[in-house]
Amino acid sequence: MTHTLLPTSIVGSLPKPSWLAAPETLWAPWSLQGDALVEGKQDALRIAVHEQTRRGIDIVSDGEQTRQHFVTTFIENLSGVDFERRETVRIRDRYDASVPTVVGAVGRERPVFVEDAAFLRSTTDAPIKWALPGPMTMVDTLFDAHYRSREQLAWEFAGLLNQEARELEAAGVDIIQFDEPAFNVFFDEVKDWGVAALERAVEGLSAQTAVHICYGYGIKANTDWKATLGSQWRQYEESFPLLQRSAIDIVSLESQNSHVPMDLIEILRGKKVMLGAIDVANHAIETPDEVADTLRKALQFVDAENLIPSTNCGLAPFPRDVALAKLTALGEGAAILRDELTGAADTSAPATTAVPA
């Protein structure tokens, strides 16, 4: 793993090239098929790695270039789920969506992302991170006609995720991230079984593990929900004490332009904190100084060696030029604070060189 102070990373997605999928669209269908799609995904992944590296991102991810959606692409590859039989359910307790149905015992017949992760590993010498959906968020993105128990289904998914995570680790992944936006909604379930199921998913791993809990992509259903949350967003108070005592190494949260009180990070003392210093609900591009200021404030509550500057959530809905300019701001903002803390310019960090947007 990297020993860079304030190593930067992105949480999830980057926009896909327009020749691969429709831009600024979640769940966009692929524009290619067959062998051309396989090649196109790999080309897009290469571009994502290149852009992250040149813009000062230290822990590189795939930008979700090889999958349509952070939850459903994993589910599509499981047995026991019927994508033809669809039901409308309330997702994250805030918007309705047509989702597939669990019709039998869920199973993982083959690795889902391991081949793509191995390809990512072959493209860079940097530490790499791969994201998987968390068990509770998977449960919340389905209609369950088989188990009829959110908890039981979550435990089943946790075991399958653990199989995938172990193989991702063997493929050279340094950090395995689990996305759990549902942790900001279903507080009783988080306490009763959510964190426990997440710990089951990371059982036996020696790779570092992260959980990402966000307030969602910058889409209308999420921004409307945020408008109801008042002047302080304190949802993290419910999950952070449990996560501080958990086996998870890194906790990823929103900060930039949110109403999350910065001092909530104190609850996580001792854990690594992946702090969102880039807003994903606003096209305005942060300045490096704004990013550095957000990170500087966080240092009151997290030790510098435990701080990982990041984005609030995925950047997929943005125009590509906006998303990439935001990456540049993240890299350069982290470099400003890194220089302050070390008292000298880090000549190895590409973020210190201005990159045109």
C-alpha positions in Angstrom: 0.0 0.0 0.0 1.0 3.6 -0.5 2.8 5.5 2.2 1.9 8.9 0.6 0.6 11.3 3.2 -3.1 12.2 2.4 -3.4 9.6 -0.5 -6.2 10.6 -2.7 -8.9 8.4 -4.2 -12.3 8.5 -5.7 -15.3 6.8 -4.2 -16.9 5.1 -7.2 -17.8 6.0 -10.7 -16.4 8.3 -13.4 -18.3 9.2 -16.5 -18.0 6.7 -19.3 -16.8 7.7 -22.8 -19.7 8.6 -25.1 -18.8 5.7 -27.4 -19.3 3.2 -24.6 -22.5 4.4 -23.0 -24.8 7.4 -23.1 -23.3 10.3 -21.1 -24.7 11.8 -17.9 -27.1 8.8 -17.5 -27.3 6.3 -14.7 -27.9 2.7 -15.8 -27.0 3.7 -19.4 -27.2 0.8 -21.8 -24.0 -0.2 -23.6 -23.4 1.3 -27.0 -21.3 -1.7 -28.1 -21.8 -5.5 -27.9 -19.9 -8.7 -28.1 -16.1 -8.6 -28.4 -16.3 -4.8 -29.2 -17.9 -4.3 -25.8 -15.2 -6.2 -24.0 -12.5 -4.2 -25.8 -14.4 -0.9 -25.3 -14.7 -1.5 -21.5 -11.0 -2.2 -21.3 -10.2 0.9 -23.3 -12.4 3.0 -21.0 -10.8 1.5 -17.9 -7.3 2.4 -19.3 -8.5 6.0 -19.9 -9.9 6.1 -16.3 -6.6 5.0 -14.9 -4.6 7.4 -17.0 -6.8 10.4 -16.0 -6.7 9.5 -12.3 -2.9 9.1 -12.4 -2.2 12.4 -14.3 -4.5 14.4 -12.0 -2.9 13.3 -8.8 -5.1 10.4 -7.6 -2.9 8.1 -5.6 -5.2 5.1 -5.0 -6.6 4.2 -8.4 -9.9 2.6 -9.1 -11.8 1.4 -12.3 -14.2 4.3 -12.2 -16.9 1.6 -12.7 -16.2 1.6 -16.4 -16.9 -2.1 -16.8 -20.3 -2.1 -15.1 -23.6 -0.4 -15.6 -24.5 0.1 -12.0 -22.8 -0.2 -8.6 -25.4 -2.6 -7.2 -27.2 -4.4 -10.0 -24.2 -5.5 -12.1 -23.2 -7.7 -9.2 -26.7 -9.0 -8.7 -27.1 -9.8 -12.4 -24.4 -12.4 -12.1 -26.0 -14.3 -9.2 -28.4 -17.2 -9.5 -31.7 -17.1 -7.7 -32.6 -13.6 -9.0 -35.1 -13.1 -11.9 -34.5 -9.9 -13.9 -37.6 -10.6 -16.0 -39.9 -10.7 -13.0 -39.9 -7.1 -11.8 -41.6 -5.4 -8.9 -41.7 -1.7 -7.9 -40.2 -1.1 -4.5 -39.3 1.9 -2.5 -35.5 2.4 -2.7 -33.7 3.9 0.3 -37.1 4.8 1.6 -37.2 7.8 -0.8 -38.0 6.8 -4.5 -39.7 4.0 -6.4 -37.9 1.8 -8.8 -38.6 -1.3 -10.9 -36.3 -4.0 -9.5 -35.6 -7.7 -10.1 -37.1 -10.4 -7.8 -35.3 -13.0 -5.6 -37.1 -16.2 -6.6 -34.8 -18.9 -5.1 -31.7 -19.4 -3.1 -29.1 -16.9 -4.2 -25.7 -18.2 -5.4 -22.5 -17.0 -7.0 -21.7 -19.4 -9.8 -18.5 -17.6 -11.0 -16.4 -14.6 -10.2 -18.1 -11.4 -11.2 -15.5 -8.6 -11.2 -12.2 -10.6 -10.7 -11.2 -10.5 -14.4 -11.8 -6.8 -14.6 -9.9 -6.2 -11.4 -7.0 -8.2 -12.7 -7.0 -6.1 -15.8 -7.0 -2.9 -13.6 -4.0 -4.4 -11.7 -2.1 -4.9 -15.0 -2.5 -1.2 -16.0 -0.9 0.5 -13.0 1.7 0.0 -10.3 -0.3 2.3 -7.9 -2.4 0.9 -5.1 -5.9 -0.1 -6.5 -9.3 -0.1 -4.9 -12.4 -2.0 -6.0 -16.0 -1.3 -4.9 -18.7 -3.9 -4.2 -22.2 -3.3 -3.1 -22.8 -3.8 0.7 -25.3 -6.5 1.8 -27.9 -4.1 3.1 -27.9 -2.0 0.0 -28.2 -5.1 -2.2 -31.3 -6.2 -0.1 -32.8 -2.7 -0.6 -32.4 -2.9 -4.4 -34.5 -6.1 -4.8 -37.9 -7.6 -4.3 -37.6 -10.7 -2.1 -40.2 -13.4 -2.9 -38.1 -16.2 -1.5 -36.5 -15.6 1.9 -39.0 -12.9 2.9 -36.5 -11.7 5.4 -34.2 -8.7 4.8 -31.8 -10.0 7.4 -31.6 -13.5 6.1 -31.1 -12.3 2.5 -28.4 -9.9 3.7 -26.5 -12.8 5.4 -26.7 -14.8 2.2 -25.3 -11.9 0.2 -22.6 -11.3 2.8 -21.3 -14.8 2.2 -21.3 -14.3 -1.6 -19.6 -11.0 -1.3 -16.9 -12.5 0.9 -16.2 -15.1 -1.8 -15.8 -12.3 -4.4 -13.7 -10.1 -2.0 -11.3 -13.0 -1.3 -10.8 -13.5 -5.1 -10.4 -9.7 -5.7 -7.7 -9.7 -3.0 -5.9 -12.6 -4.7 -6.1 -10.6 -8.0 -4.0 -7.9 -6.4 -6.7 -5.4 -5.1 -5.3 -3.4 -2.1 -8.5 -1.9 -0.8 -12.0 -3.5 -1.1 -14.8 -1.0 -0.6 -18.4 -1.8 0.2 -21.0 0.8 -0.7 -23.7 1.0 1.9 -25.9 4.1 1.3 -28.7 2.2 3.1 -26.8 2.7 6.3 -28.0 6.3 6.3 -31.6 5.3 6.2 -32.4 2.0 8.1 -30.8 2.8 11.5 -32.5 -0.1 13.4 -31.3 -2.6 10.8 -27.8 -1.2 10.9 -27.7 -1.9 14.6 -29.5 -5.2 14.5 -27.6 -6.9 11.6 -26.3 -4.4 9.1 -22.8 -3.9 10.5 -22.6 -7.6 11.4 -23.4 -8.6 7.8 -20.8 -6.2 6.5 -18.2 -7.8 8.9 -19.2 -11.2 7.5 -18.4 -9.9 4.0 -14.9 -8.9 5.0 -14.1 -12.0 7.0 -10.6 -13.4 6.5 -9.4 -10.6 4.3 -5.9 -9.1 4.6 -6.6 -6.4 2.0 -7.8 -3.1 3.6 -11.5 -2.8 3.8 -13.7 0.3 3.4 -17.3 1.1 3.8 -18.8 4.1 1.8 -21.9 5.7 3.3 -23.3 8.6 1.2 -26.3 10.6 0.6 -26.5 9.5 -3.0 -25.7 10.6 -6.5 -26.6 14.1 -7.5 -30.0 13.1 -8.9 -33.3 14.8 -8.1 -34.7 12.1 -5.8 -31.6 12.4 -3.6 -31.4 16.2 -3.7 -35.1 16.5 -2.8 -34.5 14.1 0.1 -31.5 16.1 1.3 -33.7 19.3 1.4 -35.8 17.6 4.1 -32.9 16.8 6.4 -32.5 20.2 8.1 -29.5 22.4 8.8 -27.4 19.5 10.2 -27.2 16.0 8.7 -26.5 13.8 11.7 -27.4 10.4 10.2 -23.8 9.2 10.6 -24.2 9.4 14.4 -26.1 6.2 14.1 -23.6 4.1 12.3 -20.2 5.6 13.2 -20.0 4.3 16.8 -20.7 0.8 15.5 -18.2 1.1 12.6 -15.5 2.5 15.0 -15.7 -0.8 16.9 -16.0 -2.9 13.7 -13.4 -4.8 11.7 -13.7 -2.3 8.8 -10.5 -0.3 8.3 -11.7 2.8 6.4 -15.0 4.8 6.6 -15.9 6.9 3.6 -18.3 9.8 4.1 -19.6 13.0 2.5 -18.4 16.4 3.5 -18.0 19.0 0.8 -21.1 21.2 0.5 -23.1 18.9 2.8 -24.6 19.6 6.1 -22.7 16.9 7.9 -21.0 18.4 11.0 -17.3 17.9 10.6 -16.9 16.9 14.3 -18.8 13.7 13.7 -15.5 12.3 12.3 -14.2 12.3 15.9 -16.5 9.3 16.6 -14.3 7.3 14.2 -11.0 8.2 15.9 -8.5 5.4 15.2 -10.1 4.4 11.9 -9.0 5.7 8.5 -11.3 8.3 7.1 -12.0 8.7 3.4 -13.4 12.3 3.4 -15.5 13.6 0.5 -13.9 16.9 -0.4 -15.6 17.1 -3.9 -19.3 17.7 -4.2 -21.2 15.4 -6.6 -24.4 17.3 -6.6 -23.1 20.5 -8.1 -21.4 21.2 -11.5 -19.3 24.0 -9.9 -15.7 22.9 -9.9 -14.0 23.2 -6.5 -10.7 25.2 -6.3 -7.7 23.4 -4.9 -7.8 25.9 -2.0 -11.4 24.9 -1.2 -10.4 21.3 -1.2 -7.4 22.0 1.0 -9.6 24.0 3.4 -12.1 21.1 3.8 -9.3 18.7 4.5 -7.6 21.1 6.9 -10.8 21.4 9.0 -11.0 17.6 9.1 -7.5 17.4 10.7 -9.0 18.5 14.0 -10.8 15.2 14.2 -8.7 12.7 12.3 -4.9 12.2 12.3 -3.2 13.2 9.0 -1.9 9.7 8.5 -5.4 8.4 8.6 -7.0 10.9 6.2 -7.8 9.9 2.6 -9.1 12.8 0.5 -11.8 11.7 -1.8 -15.1 12.5 -3.6 -18.5 12.6 -1.9 -19.9 9.8 -4.1 -19.7 8.7 -7.8 -19.1 11.2 -10.6 -21.0 9.3 -13.3 -23.9 11.8 -13.9 -21.5 14.6 -14.7 -20.2 15.8 -18.1 -16.7 14.2 -18.4 -14.9 17.6 -18.5 -16.5 18.6 -15.2 -15.7 15.3 -13.5 -12.1 15.3 -14.6 -11.6 19.0 -13.6 -13.0 18.0 -10.1 -10.3 15.2 -10.0 -7.6 17.8 -10.7 -9.0 19.9 -7.9 -8.9 17.0 -5.5 -5.3 16.1 -6.4 -4.0 19.6 -6.3 -5.9 20.5 -3.1 -4.5 17.4 -1.3 -1.0 18.5 -2.5 -1.4 21.9 -1.0 -2.1 20.5 2.5 0.5 17.7 2.1 3.1 20.4 1.4 2.0 22.3 4.5 2.2 19.2 6.7 5.6 18.1 5.4 7.1 21.5 5.0 8.4 20.7 1.5 7.0 20.0 -1.9 6.5 16.4 -2.7 8.3 16.1 -6.0 6.8 12.6 -6.6 3.2 13.8 -6.6 1.8 14.6 -10.0 -0.8 16.7 -8.3 1.7 19.5 -7.8 1.7 20.1 -11.6 -1.3 21.9 -12.9 -3.3 19.8 -15.4 -5.6 21.4 -17.9 -9.2 20.5 -17.4 
